[in-house]
Amino acid sequence: MRTVRSDHATDEDLLARSAREPEAFGRFYDRYEGELLRFFFRATRRADLAADLTAEVFAAALAGASGFDRCRGGARTWLYAIARHELADTWERGRVEDRARRRLGMEPLALSDESIERIESIDLSPGGAALELLDELPADQRAAVHGRVLEERDYADLALALECSESVVRQRVSRGLRSLRARLEKAG
């Protein structure tokens, strides 16, 4: 079987290929692990809880990847729907459920002190507000800014991943950053 390189694949393509290519889901995980950790740490202010929630969301996403329907929305939106659901359930139950992890036979998380410190060092300063505002950008600008600024990918790589020219990526990054700057100034 021919394995398609997943470096430049869309999130939706990675999910579609996850059942037959485990490394495709690994790439999807790599793209969103840090973002989800930040999301949960901001919501809970607890590193251990953020890590548990992130693990459960990815386990649920892996278990449900075959049911992902790109016609109903993007992969990121789908992932965050799972995340919001898990967070709401956690607040309601008072603990993180690990159903998806148990169903997949995943071991419970064992966090080292170093891992907890890394999660706790997530930037919650006013610059962190830019990350929240990033979600409000149009999808094309959000993807370009996220790829260029947060993932530090070069324009050529992003152009391949976003299926457009480098000049279009540069324009999206520029417009997105300009919009973020204006929103931060307005909020500040």
Backbone as a ProteinNet text record, in pm:
[ID]
protein_1_A
[PRIMARY]
MRTVRSDHATDEDLLARSAREPEAFGRFYDRYEGELLRFFFRATRRADLAADLTAEVFAAALAGASGFDRCRGGARTWLYAIARHELADTWERGRVEDRARRRLGMEPLALSDESIERIESIDLSPGGAALELLDELPADQRAAVHGRVLEERDYADLALALECSESVVRQRVSRGLRSLRARLEKAG
[TERTIARY]
83.9	0	88.6	55	130.3	87.5	183	153.7	178.2	76.3	88.5	152.6	251.2	318.5	220.8	211	109.1	157.1	280.8	332.5	251	200.7	130.8	-17.6	-66	-206.4	-291.2	-415.2	-507	-543.8	-594	-639.4	-746.2	-835.4	-943.9	-890.7	-789.8	-728.4	-658.6	-593.3	-525.9	-626.6	-739.3	-841.7	-897	-919.5	-974.2	-879.2	-749.1	-650.4	-609.4	-658.3	-613.9	-633	-742.1	-769.4	-665.9	-621.4	-526.1	-381	-361	-227	-217.2	-176.8	-169.1	-84.5	18.8	103.2	27.1	-80.9	-162.2	-228.9	-281.3	-340.4	-231.5	-113.5	-1.7	31.1	26.6	52.3	-59.1	-184.8	-298	-279.8	-241.4	-215	-106.5	2.7	113.2	69.3	-21.7	-68.6	-148.2	-218.9	-313.3	-285.3	-186.1	-160	-136.3	-43.4	-11.6	-129.2	-201.2	-318.5	-425.1	-450.5	-549.9	-501.9	-374.1	-320.8	-342.9	-313.5	-335.1	-482.8	-569.2	-713.8	-758.3	-717.9	-760.6	-692.4	-567.3	-500.1	-563	-599.7	-668.6	-802.7	-870.7	-1003	-994.9	-891.8	-886.1	-780.3	-675.6	-560.6	-490.2	-507.4	-442.2	-374.9	-244.5	-167.3	-210.3	-232.9	-270.2	-405.7	-498.8	-631.2	-625.4	-546.2	-530.4	-472.6	-374.5	-312.8	-411.1	-485.7	-585.2	-692.8	-741.9	-845.4	-793	-671.7	-612.5	-600.3	-553.5	-539.9	-675.2	-776.2	-908.8	-968.4	-947.8	-1000.2	-935.2	-804.6	-739.4	-776.6	-797.5	-843.5	-982.7	-1070.7	-1205.7	-1199.4	-1109.7	-1095.4	-1043.5	-947.7	-895.9	-1005.8	-1079	-1187.2	-1297	-1319.8	-1426.7	-1383.1	-1255.5	-1204.8	-1276.3	-1314.8	-1382.5	-1520.2	-1578	-1708.8	-1702.4	-1579.6	-1566.5	-1622.7	-1707.2	-1769	-1729.7	-1640	-1590.4	-1700.2	-1812.9	-1924.9	-1992.6	-1971.7	-2035.1	-1944.8	-1823.4	-1731.4	-1589	-1498.4	-1357.3	-1314.1	-1197.3	-1143.1	-1114	-1065.4	-1034.8	-1163.1	-1267.2	-1396.6	-1448.4	-1436.6	-1478.7	-1400.6	-1267.7	-1183.3	-1222.9	-1247.8	-1286.3	-1426.9	-1513.8	-1645.5	-1628	-1539.3	-1508.6	-1449.3	-1357.5	-1291.1	-1391.5	-1480.1	-1579.3	-1673.4	-1708.3	-1793.7	-1723.6	-1598.6	-1521.9	-1507.7	-1482.6	-1468.2	-1600	-1709.8	-1840.6	-1871	-1843.1	-1864.9	-1777.7	-1656.5	-1565.1	-1617.3	-1664.7	-1719.3	-1842	-1924.4	-2045.9	-2014.7	-1921.2	-1887.4	-1787.6	-1710.5	-1606.9	-1478.2	-1466.4	-1344.4	-1341.6	-1222.9	-1206.9	-1245.8	-1332.8	-1370.3	-1262.7	-1237.9	-1135.6	-1193	-1319.7	-1386.4	-1313.2	-1282.9	-1220.2	-1082.4	-1006.9	-873.7	-882.3	-976.5	-993.1	-1037.2	-1130.1	-1179.5	-1066.2	-969.5	-855.2	-740.4	-758.1	-654.3	-534.1	-554	-444.2	-421.5	-295.6	-258.6	-292.9	-321.1	-343.9	-217.9	-236.8	-124	-44.2	85.7	175.5	261.6	228.6	299.5	420.7	531.6	651.5	641.2	723.8	727.9	763	852.1	893.7	776	695.4	578.4	479.9	457.3	365.1	418.2	547.4	607.5	594.8	613	601.9	460.3	362.1	223.1	192	239.3	212.7	281.1	383.6	453.7	383.9	270.5	195	164.6	187.6	173	27.3	-3.4	-137.5	-136.6	-28.6	-16.4	-106.4	-109.1	-191.5	-160	-34.5	-2.1	-82.7	-122	-205.4	-343.1	-385.2	-513.8	-511.2	-394.1	-383.1	-420.9	-386.6	-423.2	-574	-641.7	-787.2	-847.4	-789.9	-839.8	-810.9	-707.5	-673.1	-791.7	-865.6	-982.2	-1090.4	-1090.7	-1192.9	-1158.8	-1036.5	-997.7	-1068.7	-1085.3	-1136	-1043.2	-1098.6	-1024.3	-894.5	-896.1	-774.9	-664.3	-700.3	-601.6	-554.3	-647	-611.6	-509.4	-534.3	-443.1	-305.3	-303.1	-175.5	-97.2	-164.4	-96.5	-50.9	-137.4	-101.3	20.9	20.4	132.1	261.3	252.3	372.6	427	339.7	384.8	399.9	299.3	304.4	385	369.5	443.2	577.1	599.5	723.3	755.8	652.8	672	707.5	784.3	818.8	703.7	709.8	600	580.9	689.8	678.4	603.9	637.9	572.3	423.7	392.8	253	175.2	239	171.4	129.9	218.2	183.2	69.2	79.7	-21.5	-157.5	-157.3	-282.4	-330	-251.7	-286.1	-310.5	-211.3	-215.9	-71.8	-55.3	80	141.9	274.1	343.3	296.5	271.3	227.2	90.2	3.7	-127.4	-109.1	-17.9	8.5	61.8	155.8	212	102.1	11.4	-98.1	-191.1	-222.3	-309	-244.1	-114.4	-42.8	-44.2	-14.9	-11.5	-147.3	-251.3	-386.6	-427.2	-395.6	-430.9	-360.7	-230.7	-155.2	-203	-233.3	-285.2	-418.6	-503.4	-632.6	-614.2	-523.8	-496.5	-444.2	-352.4	-294.8	-405.4	-492.2	-600.1	-694.8	-726.7	-817.7	-753.4	-623.5	-554.4	-547.3	-522.1	-516.9	-653.9	-756.9	-893.3	-930.6	-888.8	-918.6	-836.7	-716.2	-625.8	-650.6
-117.2	0	123.8	220.6	343.8	439.1	488.3	583.4	723.3	805.7	944.1	1022.9	1102.5	1182.1	1283.3	1288	1369.8	1509.2	1546.7	1677.5	1791.2	1773.8	1881.5	1854.1	1753.5	1717.3	1810.3	1827.9	1905	1822	1889.5	1818.9	1716.7	1755.1	1667	1541.3	1558	1442.3	1351.1	1410.8	1330.6	1245.2	1304.2	1226.5	1115.3	1144.7	1043.7	925	950.2	843.8	776.2	825	775.5	626.4	570.4	428	339	377.3	292.6	340.2	462.4	518.5	584.7	510.4	566.9	694	704.3	823.7	948.7	932.3	1047.4	1109	1025.3	1080	1139.5	1081.8	1137.8	1279	1302.9	1438.1	1534.2	1486.8	1567.6	1602.5	1504.3	1524.6	1630.7	1617.5	1712.3	1854.9	1870	2004	2070.7	1994.5	2052.8	2026.3	1945.9	1913.9	2039.8	2124	2244.7	2339.4	2353.3	2441.8	2393.4	2262.8	2208.9	2219.1	2194.9	2211.3	2353.9	2452.3	2592.9	2618.9	2567.2	2584.7	2531.5	2409	2348.3	2411.6	2452.3	2515	2650	2725.3	2853.1	2830.6	2723	2694.8	2641.9	2564	2496	2550.5	2610.7	2658.8	2545.5	2423.7	2306.6	2225.3	2207.9	2136.2	1990.4	1923.8	1783.2	1764.1	1851	1843.7	1874.8	1974.3	2008.8	1891.5	1824.3	1709.8	1594.1	1566.3	1458.3	1487.7	1609	1646.3	1636.7	1682.9	1675.5	1530.1	1444.4	1301.8	1240.5	1272.5	1215.5	1266.7	1392.8	1448.4	1379.4	1361.1	1294.5	1147.2	1082.7	942.9	936.2	1028.7	1031.9	1065.6	1155.3	1191.4	1073.1	1000.4	882.6	778.1	754.3	655.5	697.2	827.7	876	927.1	915.5	971.4	915.8	789.6	730.2	791.8	851.7	915.2	1063.1	1118.1	1259.7	1285.6	1388	1424.5	1567.2	1581.5	1714.1	1805.1	1749.5	1830.7	1906.8	1860.6	1924.1	2027.3	2046.2	2143.7	2093.3	2180.7	2147.5	2059	2000.8	1910.3	1982.7	2104.7	2181.5	2210.1	2248	2273.4	2147.5	2035.7	1905.9	1872.6	1892	1863.9	1951.2	2079.6	2168.7	2140.1	2085.3	2043.4	1929.6	1837.2	1728.4	1787.7	1882.4	1943.6	2016.1	2094.3	2166.7	2068.6	1961.7	1859.5	1793.9	1757.7	1696.2	1791.7	1919.7	2018.4	2033.7	2044	2056.3	1933.4	1814.8	1692.3	1688.6	1736.7	1738.1	1830.1	1947.2	2039.2	1977.4	1910.6	1850.1	1734.1	1647.7	1528.9	1559	1666.1	1697.7	1619.7	1549.8	1474.7	1448.3	1416.9	1384	1238.7	1215	1078.2	1023.8	894.8	836.6	722.4	733.4	629.7	600	705.7	684.9	621.3	664.9	607.1	460.6	428.2	287.1	203.3	255.6	182.4	150.8	241.2	219.7	145.2	112.1	39.5	124.8	254.9	346.1	349.7	351.3	358.4	497.2	505.2	637.2	723	853.6	945.2	944.9	948.1	965	1086.1	1200.4	1324.4	1341.1	1375.1	1406.3	1550.9	1585.7	1724.1	1818	1772.2	1853.4	1879.3	1777.4	1794.4	1893.2	1883	1975	2116.9	2134.6	2267.9	2325.3	2238.8	2286.2	2334.4	2260	2300.6	2428.1	2436.4	2554.6	2679.1	2662.4	2778	2835	2778.7	2830.4	2976.9	3056.4	3201.2	3241.5	3298.8	3350.4	3503.1	3564	3709.5	3771.5	3907.8	3970.4	3920.9	3878.1	3820.5	3694.8	3626.4	3508.6	3542.9	3666.9	3711.1	3703.3	3720.8	3711.2	3571.6	3469.2	3332.6	3314.6	3375.6	3366.6	3440.7	3557	3633.6	3563.2	3480.9	3406.3	3321.6	3266.8	3184.9	3264	3395.7	3479.6	3520.6	3494.9	3529.4	3437.3	3484	3392.8	3271.2	3157.5	3030.9	3038.1	3102.6	3107	3187.6	3299.9	3380.7	3309.8	3247.3	3175	3065.3	2988.2	2879.1	2933.4	3042.3	3100	3157	3233.4	3292.5	3183.4	3086.7	2976.7	2902.8	2870	2797.5	2875.8	3003.7	3085.9	3128.1	3175.8	3233	3127.1	3044.3	2947.9	2822.9	2774.1	2653.7	2687.5	2815.9	2864.8	2794.6	2767.6	2702.9	2810.2	2772.3	2869.3	2883.4	2990.4	3021.7	2913.7	2856.4	2751.9	2630.6	2590.8	2478.1	2507.3	2626.9	2664.3	2669.6	2718.3	2725	2585.4	2488.5	2350.3	2298	2322.5	2272.3	2337.7	2466.4	2540.6	2543.6	2478.5	2466.3	2601.5	2690.7	2822.1	2867.7	2983.9	3033.7	3095.3	3110.4	3172.7	3316.6	3387.5	3526.5	3534.6	3438.1	3435.7	3407.7	3316.3	3287.8	3412.8	3481.1	3603.8	3707.6	3719.2	3813.9	3775.8	3647.2	3601.3	3625.4	3597.4	3620.6	3769.4	3851.7	3996.2	4049.6	4010.6	4056.5	4005.1	3879.5	3822.3	3892.5	3917.1	3985.6	4129.4	4196	4333	4334.7	4239.3	4229.4	4199.9	4107.9	4075.9	4198.4	4271	4390.1	4492.6	4515.3	4612.3	4569.2	4442.7	4393	4402.4	4374.8	4384.1	4530.3	4622	4764.3	4812.2	4765.7	4803.3	4749.6	4626.8	4564.5	4624.9	4675.6	4727	4868.1
0	0	0	-82.5	-94	16.7	93	199.2	146.8	154.6	110.8	223.4	188.6	288.9	347.4	478.9	541.8	582.4	551.4	589.7	530.9	410.7	342.2	327.1	391.9	382.1	468.4	429.1	511.9	633.8	734.5	854.6	818.8	729.7	689.3	620.8	536.8	470.8	570.9	669	771.4	847.9	883.2	954.3	866.6	740.3	648.7	634.5	642.7	623.9	754.3	867.2	998.2	1018.1	969.2	992.6	925.3	807.5	735.2	748	795.7	812.1	949.7	1050.9	1186.3	1194.8	1111.2	1116.5	1071.4	996.2	955.5	1078.7	1167.6	1289	1377.3	1377.4	1453	1409.7	1280.1	1227.8	1269.8	1264.7	1309.7	1457.7	1537.9	1680.4	1699.8	1625.9	1638.5	1608.8	1514.5	1477.4	1589	1669.5	1764.3	1911.4	1943.7	2084.1	2167.7	2125.8	2202	2214	2106.1	2104.4	2203.6	2205.1	2298.7	2443.1	2466.2	2601.5	2650.7	2565.1	2602.2	2630.8	2544.5	2561.3	2698	2730.1	2856.2	2977.2	2962.4	3075.4	3106.4	3003.4	3026.3	3095.8	3058.8	3115.4	3258	3289.1	3419.2	3513.3	3459.6	3536.5	3610.9	3561.3	3621.2	3511.4	3522.9	3421.5	3409.6	3522.6	3518.3	3451	3481.2	3422.1	3272.7	3235.9	3094.1	3015.9	3072.7	3005.2	2992.7	3099.6	3094.3	2990.2	2989.6	2892.8	2749.7	2728.2	2594.5	2549.9	2638.3	2604.4	2571.2	2649.2	2625.6	2494.3	2463.7	2337.7	2218.6	2222.8	2109.5	2100.4	2213.7	2209.8	2147	2185.9	2128.3	1979.5	1941.3	1800.2	1718.9	1773.3	1704	1688.4	1795.6	1790.2	1692.9	1679.3	1593.3	1457.6	1424.7	1298.9	1176.7	1181.4	1065.2	1043.2	1146.3	1133.3	1102.1	1092.3	1060	920.7	910	782.9	748.6	651.3	615.3	561.5	520.7	471.7	585.8	708.7	824.4	891	839.4	896.7	892.8	929.9	926.9	1043.3	1027.7	1128.3	1259.2	1251.6	1372.1	1450.1	1379.2	1442.3	1509.4	1440.6	1493.5	1621	1617.4	1732.8	1851.7	1827	1935.9	1987.1	1905.7	1953.4	2054.4	2022.8	2117	2244.8	2229.7	2345.2	2434.6	2376.7	2456.8	2528.1	2459.1	2519.1	2638.3	2621.5	2730.6	2848.9	2819.7	2926.7	3002.4	2930.5	2995.9	3080.6	3027.4	3104.2	3229.7	3217.8	3332.2	3441.7	3403.7	3504.1	3570.1	3490.1	3543.4	3639.2	3601.4	3681.5	3791.8	3774.3	3871.7	3850.8	3738	3705.6	3554.9	3505.2	3364.6	3343.2	3250.5	3214.9	3121	3125.3	3037.9	2953.3	2918.4	2839	2709.2	2633.2	2501.8	2517.2	2615.8	2636.4	2676.6	2763.6	2803.3	2684.5	2604.4	2487.7	2390.4	2380.1	2290.8	2360.1	2487.6	2559.9	2594.2	2607	2639.2	2789.8	2828.9	2969.9	3024.5	3154.9	3216.7	3205.1	3201.5	3192.8	3321.5	3307.7	3421.1	3388	3446.8	3415.7	3506.4	3445.3	3522.7	3570.9	3668	3715.7	3601	3514.8	3399.9	3305.7	3282.2	3195.6	3255.5	3384.5	3451	3443.9	3466.4	3457.3	3316.8	3215.6	3076.9	3048.5	3093.2	3070.9	3148.4	3272.4	3353.8	3299.9	3218.8	3163.6	3040.9	3005	2890.5	2915.2	2814	2824.8	2842.2	2959.3	2984.3	2993.1	2945.4	2947.9	2841.8	2833.6	2730.8	2590.1	2565.4	2434.9	2409	2517.3	2504.5	2450.3	2469.2	2414.4	2262.3	2203.6	2057.7	2010.3	2089.7	2052.8	2052.8	2149.1	2151.9	2033.6	1999.2	1885.2	1753.3	1751.2	1630.6	1585.2	1680.3	1646.8	1575.1	1590.1	1528.7	1385.3	1342	1205	1105.6	981.3	878	867.6	830.8	831.6	751.8	635.7	553.6	621.6	683.6	754.5	880.8	952.6	1076.1	1046	940.4	905.3	867.1	792.9	749.7	867.7	954	1069.6	1165.2	1191.6	1281.5	1227.8	1100.1	1040.8	1041.4	1008.1	997.2	1133.8	1221.9	1348.2	1457.8	1476.6	1586.8	1552.6	1430.1	1390.2	1325.3	1293.5	1233.2	1101.8	1022.9	893	789.6	688.6	586.2	485.9	408.3	316.3	209.6	162	59.6	114.4	235.2	299.8	321	368.4	389.6	258.4	154.5	24.2	-21.8	-2.7	-37.6	49.2	178.6	271.8	248.8	217	199.8	54.9	-31.8	-174	-240.2	-223	-287	-309.8	-367.5	-395.4	-270	-273.7	-161.5	-141.3	-251.2	-237.3	-170.1	-196.2	-130.8	18.8	52.9	193.9	262.3	198.7	256.8	280.2	185	196.3	312.6	324.9	433.9	569.9	580.4	706.3	738.7	640.6	661.1	705.3	635.8	671.3	809.2	837.3	966.3	1081	1066.2	1171.1	1189	1077.8	1084.7	1161	1132	1199.7	1349	1382.2	1522.7	1596	1534	1594.9	1624.5	1526.5	1543.7	1655.4	1662.6	1766.7	1905.5	1913.1	2041.1	2087.5	1994.6	2029.5	2076.4	2008.7	2044.7	2182.6	2211.5	2340.7	2453.7	2420.9	2523	2550.3
[MASK]
++++++++++++++++++++++++++++++++++++++++++++++++++++++++++++++++++++++++++++++++++++++++++++++++++++++++++++++++++++++++++++++++++++++++++++++++++++++++++++++++++++++++++++++++++++++++++++

